[in-house]
Amino acid sequence: MKRGFLVPAFLCLCAIVAFTMGTLFRLRLLPFLRPDTVLSVGRQVSTEQFAHFISKGFYIAGAATVALAAATLIGLLRAK
């Protein structure tokens, strides 16, 4: 396995972590998401709104990472 192919593999691993974190936030499985409110940017926000917003960010980051991994892999295969 060539060293260049580790980059797309690492990006896929990062995407898996991002999707996992998004799911943990969406299902409110993390201990600090158990109370009804969370302090976010100096104001009280309902945990449900906060978890939904943050999980959406993780899902978008995961999708962007998958796209970047695919583009990197295609670039490496074409250079070969």
N, C-alpha and C positions, 0 to 999 in steps of 0.2 A: 504494500500500500504506500503510495507516494505521500509525502508530507503535505502537499497542497490540498489533498482531499480531507485533511483533518479539519479544515476551516468549515466546510459545509456540515460536517458531522457535529462540530461544536455548536454551530448555529442551530441545528435541529435540537440539540440538547437544551439550549437556551429557550427555544420555542416551547418545548415540553414543560420546562419549569414555569414559563409565563402562563401557559394554559392551566397548569396545576394551581398556581397562585390565584389566577382568576376564578377558578372553581372554588377554592377555599374561601375567597372573599364572597363569592356569590351565595354560597351555602352558609356563610357566617360561622365557620368552624374554628376560627382563630379566637383565642381567649379574650382579646380586647374588643371583640365585636359582640360579646354577649349582652352587655348593658343596653338599655334603650337608646341612649344618646352617646355621641362621641364628640370630643372637642376637635374641630377641624378649622384651621386658619383662624383661631381665636373665637370661634362661635360654636354653639351647640348645634349639632346636626343629628337627625335620626340615623340610627345605625343602618337601617334598611336603605336609605338614600345613599349614604356613604359607601356601603358595601357594593351597591349596584354601580355607582360611578367608578370606583376603583377597579372593580372586576372588568368593566368595559374597557378600561385603559389597558389592563393586562391582556385581554383578548386581542385588542388592536395591535399591541406590541408583539404578541405571539404570531399573529398573522403576517405582520411586516417582516418578522424574523424568518418565517418559513419562505416568504417570497425572496428575501435576500439570499437565503441558503440555496434556493432553486436557481437563482440567477448566477450565483457563484459556481455552482456545480455545472451549469450549462457552459459558462465561460471556461472552466477548466477542461471540460470535455472537448470543446471546440479548439482549444489551444493545443490539445494533444494531437 
